[in-house]
Amino acid sequence: MPTQPNTPVSDARIVIELPRAQALVLYEFLARFSDDQKHKLEIQDQAEERVLWDMCCDLEKALGEQFRPDYAELLKKAREAVRDKDWLQD
């Protein structure tokens, strides 16, 4: 539903639906950059960092795979399912 002209942006909600494989890949990406200081995204404003952290927390609550002992294999399969088929990995 579009935001009404007089509705503050902070009150507007959207829902993004992702295939589970995409959600798992996105979770790992967000978790890596929020947990590991050697991997840096170029954050131009603290609000961007906050949104990334919040998205990571939301995905963590929605997913359960990251707590499974076979997480690495699940992540590998999710990446393979999401990756462009013509992309060559090093």
C-alpha positions in Angstrom: 0.0 0.0 0.0 1.5 3.4 -0.9 2.3 5.9 1.8 -0.4 8.5 2.3 0.9 12.1 1.7 0.5 13.1 5.4 1.9 9.9 6.9 5.3 10.2 8.4 7.8 7.9 6.7 8.7 6.3 10.0 5.1 5.1 10.4 4.9 3.5 7.0 5.5 -0.3 6.9 6.4 -2.5 4.0 6.7 -6.2 3.7 9.4 -7.8 1.6 9.0 -11.5 0.7 12.1 -13.4 -0.2 12.6 -17.0 -1.2 14.2 -18.8 1.8 17.5 -19.3 0.0 17.8 -15.5 -0.7 16.9 -14.8 3.0 19.7 -17.1 4.2 22.3 -15.6 1.9 21.2 -12.1 2.9 21.4 -13.0 6.6 24.9 -14.4 6.3 26.0 -11.2 4.4 24.5 -8.9 7.0 25.8 -10.9 9.9 29.3 -11.0 8.5 29.5 -7.2 8.1 27.9 -6.4 11.4 30.1 -8.9 13.4 33.5 -8.7 11.7 35.2 -5.3 11.7 37.7 -6.3 9.0 34.9 -6.6 6.4 33.6 -3.1 5.8 30.8 -1.7 3.9 31.0 2.0 3.1 28.4 3.4 5.5 27.6 7.0 4.8 25.2 7.5 7.7 24.7 5.7 10.9 21.1 5.2 9.9 22.3 2.8 7.1 24.2 0.8 9.6 21.2 0.6 11.9 19.0 -0.6 9.1 21.5 -3.4 8.3 21.6 -4.5 11.9 17.9 -4.4 12.2 17.5 -6.5 9.0 20.0 -9.0 10.3 18.1 -9.3 13.5 14.8 -9.8 11.7 16.3 -12.5 9.5 17.8 -14.2 12.5 14.4 -14.4 14.1 12.7 -15.6 10.9 15.3 -18.2 10.0 16.5 -21.2 12.1 19.2 -22.6 9.8 22.0 -20.5 11.3 21.6 -22.6 14.5 21.8 -26.0 12.8 25.0 -28.0 12.9 24.9 -28.3 9.1 24.6 -24.6 8.6 27.7 -24.3 6.4 26.2 -26.9 3.9 22.8 -25.2 4.0 24.4 -21.8 3.3 26.4 -23.3 0.4 23.3 -24.8 -1.1 21.4 -21.5 -0.7 24.2 -19.6 -2.4 24.2 -22.1 -5.3 20.4 -21.7 -5.6 20.5 -17.9 -5.7 23.8 -17.3 -7.7 23.5 -16.5 -11.4 24.2 -19.7 -13.3 26.8 -18.1 -15.5 28.8 -16.7 -12.6 32.2 -18.3 -12.3 33.6 -18.7 -8.7 37.3 -18.4 -8.1 
